[in-house]
Amino acid sequence: KENKDKAMIRVIHAADAAALDDKVEKGDSAPVFGNVEKGKTTEYKAVDAGEYKFVLTAAGDTAEVVKFESVKLEAGNLYTVVARGTLES
């Protein structure tokens, strides 16, 4: 469901890795999406528009495996974070 006042984001876990957490800024942050299983796509979640730097960790871990470049999420738009390849540091 689209929300004109928020940016909508989801995660696709297409990596060759176990479950992962998608967080903002650093590995010990609270997950935006937690325990995303391999091969799964989350539902969209409404977040405030703004600048984000997404980080992937193994589910329940704080060690950063992937840190994406900063992105600007705009209200009313849909975004997808895709984990692919392998999640090795």
VMD Tcl script that builds the backbone (N, CA, C; Angstrom):
set m [mol new atoms 267]
animate dup $m
set s [atomselect $m all]
$s set {name element resname resid chain x y z} {
  {N N LYS 1 A 0.849 -1.186 0.000}
  {CA C LYS 1 A 0.000 0.000 0.000}
  {C C LYS 1 A 0.886 1.238 0.000}
  {N N GLU 2 A 0.665 2.114 -0.948}
  {CA C GLU 2 A 1.475 3.322 -1.087}
  {C C GLU 2 A 1.075 4.362 -0.049}
  {N N ASN 3 A 2.054 5.088 0.460}
  {CA C ASN 3 A 1.849 6.133 1.453}
  {C C ASN 3 A 2.530 7.394 0.932}
  {N N LYS 4 A 1.776 8.427 0.588}
  {CA C LYS 4 A 2.313 9.632 -0.044}
  {C C LYS 4 A 3.212 10.456 0.882}
  {N N ASP 5 A 3.088 10.292 2.208}
  {CA C ASP 5 A 3.885 11.069 3.159}
  {C C ASP 5 A 5.176 10.370 3.551}
  {N N LYS 6 A 5.360 9.127 3.150}
  {CA C LYS 6 A 6.527 8.320 3.535}
  {C C LYS 6 A 7.164 7.713 2.295}
  {N N ALA 7 A 8.408 7.298 2.433}
  {CA C ALA 7 A 9.059 6.469 1.424}
  {C C ALA 7 A 8.734 5.021 1.802}
  {N N MET 8 A 8.559 4.185 0.807}
  {CA C MET 8 A 8.239 2.770 1.051}
  {C C MET 8 A 9.449 1.937 0.627}
  {N N ILE 9 A 9.881 1.024 1.513}
  {CA C ILE 9 A 11.077 0.234 1.237}
  {C C ILE 9 A 10.832 -1.230 1.561}
  {N N ARG 10 A 11.513 -2.095 0.795}
  {CA C ARG 10 A 11.455 -3.532 1.055}
  {C C ARG 10 A 12.843 -4.112 0.807}
  {N N VAL 11 A 13.033 -5.385 1.180}
  {CA C VAL 11 A 14.303 -6.079 0.986}
  {C C VAL 11 A 14.045 -7.367 0.216}
  {N N ILE 12 A 14.902 -7.632 -0.771}
  {CA C ILE 12 A 14.914 -8.918 -1.465}
  {C C ILE 12 A 16.222 -9.607 -1.085}
  {N N HIS 13 A 16.119 -10.794 -0.498}
  {CA C HIS 13 A 17.310 -11.554 -0.098}
  {C C HIS 13 A 17.602 -12.588 -1.178}
  {N N ALA 14 A 18.477 -12.213 -2.114}
  {CA C ALA 14 A 18.861 -13.100 -3.212}
  {C C ALA 14 A 20.316 -13.524 -3.088}
  {N N ALA 15 A 20.909 -13.333 -1.910}
  {CA C ALA 15 A 22.316 -13.681 -1.689}
  {C C ALA 15 A 22.453 -15.152 -1.316}
  {N N ASP 16 A 23.646 -15.659 -1.518}
  {CA C ASP 16 A 23.966 -17.024 -1.103}
  {C C ASP 16 A 24.422 -16.957 0.351}
  {N N ALA 17 A 23.473 -16.775 1.249}
  {CA C ALA 17 A 23.777 -16.599 2.667}
  {C C ALA 17 A 22.541 -16.930 3.498}
  {N N ALA 18 A 22.787 -17.170 4.773}
  {CA C ALA 18 A 21.681 -17.425 5.704}
  {C C ALA 18 A 20.878 -16.141 5.907}
  {N N ALA 19 A 19.937 -16.170 6.830}
  {CA C ALA 19 A 19.073 -15.020 7.109}
  {C C ALA 19 A 19.900 -13.785 7.452}
  {N N LEU 20 A 19.352 -12.614 7.124}
  {CA C LEU 20 A 20.065 -11.369 7.384}
  {C C LEU 20 A 19.157 -10.328 7.996}
  {N N ASP 21 A 19.798 -9.298 8.559}
  {CA C ASP 21 A 19.104 -8.120 9.086}
  {C C ASP 21 A 19.505 -6.927 8.225}
  {N N ASP 22 A 18.553 -6.059 7.938}
  {CA C ASP 22 A 18.810 -4.812 7.218}
  {C C ASP 22 A 18.679 -3.688 8.226}
  {N N LYS 23 A 19.774 -2.919 8.392}
  {CA C LYS 23 A 19.825 -1.863 9.398}
  {C C LYS 23 A 20.229 -0.544 8.750}
  {N N VAL 24 A 20.181 0.529 9.515}
  {CA C VAL 24 A 20.586 1.841 9.026}
  {C C VAL 24 A 21.815 2.299 9.804}
  {N N GLU 25 A 22.821 2.764 9.087}
  {CA C GLU 25 A 24.048 3.383 9.593}
  {C C GLU 25 A 25.105 2.416 10.123}
  {N N LYS 26 A 24.763 1.522 11.074}
  {CA C LYS 26 A 25.797 0.662 11.642}
  {C C LYS 26 A 25.217 -0.675 12.093}
  {N N GLY 27 A 26.110 -1.646 12.255}
  {CA C GLY 27 A 25.703 -3.012 12.557}
  {C C GLY 27 A 24.964 -3.213 13.850}
  {N N ASP 28 A 25.174 -2.317 14.835}
  {CA C ASP 28 A 24.477 -2.501 16.108}
  {C C ASP 28 A 23.186 -1.691 16.203}
  {N N SER 29 A 22.743 -1.126 15.083}
  {CA C SER 29 A 21.449 -0.433 15.038}
  {C C SER 29 A 20.311 -1.448 15.076}
  {N N ALA 30 A 19.136 -0.995 15.446}
  {CA C ALA 30 A 17.957 -1.865 15.404}
  {C C ALA 30 A 17.622 -2.154 13.935}
  {N N PRO 31 A 17.248 -3.381 13.628}
  {CA C PRO 31 A 16.924 -3.713 12.230}
  {C C PRO 31 A 15.684 -2.993 11.720}
  {N N VAL 32 A 15.752 -2.530 10.474}
  {CA C VAL 32 A 14.564 -2.049 9.776}
  {C C VAL 32 A 13.765 -3.285 9.370}
  {N N PHE 33 A 14.486 -4.296 8.884}
  {CA C PHE 33 A 13.932 -5.613 8.582}
  {C C PHE 33 A 14.830 -6.630 9.257}
  {N N GLY 34 A 14.265 -7.484 10.078}
  {CA C GLY 34 A 15.060 -8.475 10.793}
  {C C GLY 34 A 14.780 -9.892 10.320}
  {N N ASN 35 A 15.821 -10.715 10.331}
  {CA C ASN 35 A 15.718 -12.137 10.042}
  {C C ASN 35 A 15.055 -12.424 8.690}
  {N N VAL 36 A 15.537 -11.749 7.646}
  {CA C VAL 36 A 15.009 -11.965 6.299}
  {C C VAL 36 A 15.644 -13.247 5.762}
  {N N GLU 37 A 14.824 -14.235 5.507}
  {CA C GLU 37 A 15.302 -15.548 5.063}
  {C C GLU 37 A 15.751 -15.518 3.609}
  {N N LYS 38 A 16.730 -16.353 3.298}
  {CA C LYS 38 A 17.241 -16.498 1.936}
  {C C LYS 38 A 16.093 -16.804 0.979}
  {N N GLY 39 A 16.060 -16.086 -0.147}
  {CA C GLY 39 A 15.033 -16.297 -1.162}
  {C C GLY 39 A 13.727 -15.567 -0.911}
  {N N LYS 40 A 13.664 -14.793 0.155}
  {CA C LYS 40 A 12.418 -14.090 0.512}
  {C C LYS 40 A 12.461 -12.614 0.130}
  {N N THR 41 A 11.272 -12.059 -0.066}
  {CA C THR 41 A 11.082 -10.632 -0.285}
  {C C THR 41 A 10.154 -10.129 0.809}
  {N N THR 42 A 10.556 -9.060 1.484}
  {CA C THR 42 A 9.715 -8.517 2.555}
  {C C THR 42 A 8.561 -7.714 1.964}
  {N N GLU 43 A 7.598 -7.422 2.783}
  {CA C GLU 43 A 6.548 -6.472 2.429}
  {C C GLU 43 A 7.176 -5.078 2.477}
  {N N TYR 44 A 6.552 -4.113 1.821}
  {CA C TYR 44 A 7.029 -2.731 1.915}
  {C C TYR 44 A 6.764 -2.202 3.318}
  {N N LYS 45 A 7.682 -1.362 3.790}
  {CA C LYS 45 A 7.542 -0.708 5.087}
  {C C LYS 45 A 7.682 0.797 4.870}
  {N N ALA 46 A 6.826 1.577 5.524}
  {CA C ALA 46 A 6.881 3.035 5.419}
  {C C ALA 46 A 7.980 3.569 6.333}
  {N N VAL 47 A 8.843 4.421 5.756}
  {CA C VAL 47 A 9.889 5.086 6.531}
  {C C VAL 47 A 9.853 6.574 6.196}
  {N N ASP 48 A 10.392 7.382 7.096}
  {CA C ASP 48 A 10.474 8.816 6.826}
  {C C ASP 48 A 11.379 9.057 5.622}
  {N N ALA 49 A 11.017 10.032 4.811}
  {CA C ALA 49 A 11.883 10.430 3.707}
  {C C ALA 49 A 13.180 10.971 4.296}
  {N N GLY 50 A 14.279 10.811 3.578}
  {CA C GLY 50 A 15.562 11.322 4.059}
  {C C GLY 50 A 16.724 10.536 3.515}
  {N N GLU 51 A 17.893 10.817 4.041}
  {CA C GLU 51 A 19.145 10.191 3.625}
  {C C GLU 51 A 19.392 8.964 4.504}
  {N N TYR 52 A 19.662 7.824 3.885}
  {CA C TYR 52 A 19.892 6.580 4.612}
  {C C TYR 52 A 21.149 5.890 4.097}
  {N N LYS 53 A 21.844 5.206 4.993}
  {CA C LYS 53 A 22.955 4.340 4.631}
  {C C LYS 53 A 22.627 2.962 5.209}
  {N N PHE 54 A 22.214 2.039 4.331}
  {CA C PHE 54 A 21.791 0.723 4.785}
  {C C PHE 54 A 22.983 -0.204 4.989}
  {N N VAL 55 A 22.853 -1.069 5.985}
  {CA C VAL 55 A 23.886 -2.016 6.373}
  {C C VAL 55 A 23.234 -3.387 6.492}
  {N N LEU 56 A 23.915 -4.428 5.994}
  {CA C LEU 56 A 23.431 -5.797 6.157}
  {C C LEU 56 A 24.340 -6.532 7.133}
  {N N THR 57 A 23.705 -7.305 8.023}
  {CA C THR 57 A 24.422 -8.177 8.944}
  {C C THR 57 A 23.756 -9.550 8.890}
  {N N ALA 58 A 24.472 -10.571 9.342}
  {CA C ALA 58 A 23.820 -11.862 9.538}
  {C C ALA 58 A 22.737 -11.636 10.589}
  {N N ALA 59 A 21.634 -12.358 10.491}
  {CA C ALA 59 A 20.521 -12.175 11.434}
  {C C ALA 59 A 21.009 -12.313 12.867}
  {N N GLY 60 A 20.672 -11.327 13.691}
  {CA C GLY 60 A 21.026 -11.351 15.103}
  {C C GLY 60 A 22.458 -10.952 15.405}
  {N N ASP 61 A 23.250 -10.604 14.395}
  {CA C ASP 61 A 24.657 -10.245 14.580}
  {C C ASP 61 A 24.841 -8.737 14.409}
  {N N THR 62 A 25.980 -8.210 14.853}
  {CA C THR 62 A 26.266 -6.788 14.683}
  {C C THR 62 A 27.409 -6.536 13.697}
  {N N ALA 63 A 28.088 -7.593 13.262}
  {CA C ALA 63 A 29.198 -7.427 12.314}
  {C C ALA 63 A 28.647 -7.039 10.943}
  {N N GLU 64 A 29.085 -5.895 10.434}
  {CA C GLU 64 A 28.623 -5.401 9.140}
  {C C GLU 64 A 29.232 -6.240 8.021}
  {N N VAL 65 A 28.382 -6.842 7.200}
  {CA C VAL 65 A 28.845 -7.654 6.082}
  {C C VAL 65 A 28.829 -6.823 4.805}
  {N N VAL 66 A 27.802 -6.005 4.633}
  {CA C VAL 66 A 27.693 -5.107 3.485}
  {C C VAL 66 A 27.234 -3.751 3.994}
  {N N LYS 67 A 27.878 -2.685 3.492}
  {CA C LYS 67 A 27.461 -1.321 3.826}
  {C C LYS 67 A 27.255 -0.597 2.503}
  {N N PHE 68 A 26.018 -0.213 2.231}
  {CA C PHE 68 A 25.674 0.458 0.984}
  {C C PHE 68 A 26.031 1.938 1.041}
  {N N GLU 69 A 26.204 2.536 -0.126}
  {CA C GLU 69 A 26.387 3.982 -0.227}
  {C C GLU 69 A 25.116 4.667 0.268}
  {N N SER 70 A 25.254 5.885 0.709}
  {CA C SER 70 A 24.122 6.667 1.178}
  {C C SER 70 A 23.135 6.914 0.034}
  {N N VAL 71 A 21.845 6.790 0.337}
  {CA C VAL 71 A 20.798 7.027 -0.663}
  {C C VAL 71 A 19.747 7.968 -0.076}
  {N N LYS 72 A 19.129 8.741 -0.961}
  {CA C LYS 72 A 18.063 9.646 -0.540}
  {C C LYS 72 A 16.730 9.000 -0.892}
  {N N LEU 73 A 15.901 8.787 0.123}
  {CA C LEU 73 A 14.568 8.234 -0.086}
  {C C LEU 73 A 13.565 9.374 -0.048}
  {N N GLU 74 A 12.743 9.457 -1.091}
  {CA C GLU 74 A 11.775 10.543 -1.200}
  {C C GLU 74 A 10.363 10.043 -0.911}
  {N N ALA 75 A 9.583 10.865 -0.247}
  {CA C ALA 75 A 8.201 10.518 0.092}
  {C C ALA 75 A 7.421 10.182 -1.170}
  {N N GLY 76 A 6.577 9.161 -1.071}
  {CA C GLY 76 A 5.729 8.758 -2.188}
  {C C GLY 76 A 6.382 7.795 -3.153}
  {N N ASN 77 A 7.679 7.476 -2.963}
  {CA C ASN 77 A 8.375 6.558 -3.860}
  {C C ASN 77 A 8.579 5.188 -3.217}
  {N N LEU 78 A 8.732 4.183 -4.065}
  {CA C LEU 78 A 9.001 2.814 -3.628}
  {C C LEU 78 A 10.465 2.490 -3.874}
  {N N TYR 79 A 11.114 1.800 -2.906}
  {CA C TYR 79 A 12.527 1.439 -3.003}
  {C C TYR 79 A 12.711 -0.017 -2.610}
  {N N THR 80 A 13.753 -0.636 -3.192}
  {CA C THR 80 A 14.072 -2.025 -2.888}
  {C C THR 80 A 15.565 -2.158 -2.620}
  {N N VAL 81 A 15.925 -2.769 -1.488}
  {CA C VAL 81 A 17.308 -3.129 -1.183}
  {C C VAL 81 A 17.453 -4.587 -1.589}
  {N N VAL 82 A 18.448 -4.885 -2.453}
  {CA C VAL 82 A 18.652 -6.250 -2.928}
  {C C VAL 82 A 19.988 -6.759 -2.408}
  {N N ALA 83 A 19.948 -7.869 -1.682}
  {CA C ALA 83 A 21.173 -8.565 -1.251}
  {C C ALA 83 A 21.405 -9.674 -2.275}
  {N N ARG 84 A 22.587 -9.656 -2.933}
  {CA C ARG 84 A 22.891 -10.690 -3.913}
  {C C ARG 84 A 24.354 -11.058 -3.800}
  {N N GLY 85 A 24.747 -12.118 -4.459}
  {CA C GLY 85 A 26.114 -12.590 -4.364}
  {C C GLY 85 A 26.315 -13.362 -3.072}
  {N N THR 86 A 27.476 -13.185 -2.449}
  {CA C THR 86 A 27.725 -13.809 -1.153}
  {C C THR 86 A 27.939 -12.707 -0.124}
  {N N LEU 87 A 27.616 -13.002 1.103}
  {CA C LEU 87 A 27.764 -12.000 2.161}
  {C C LEU 87 A 29.017 -12.310 2.981}
  {N N GLU 88 A 30.151 -12.233 2.333}
  {CA C GLU 88 A 31.413 -12.430 3.028}
  {C C GLU 88 A 32.125 -11.111 3.125}
  {N N SER 89 A 32.723 -10.834 4.312}
  {CA C SER 89 A 33.422 -9.562 4.483}
  {C C SER 89 A 34.746 -9.577 3.758}
}
mol reanalyze $m
mol bondsrecalc $m
mol representation Tube
mol addrep $m
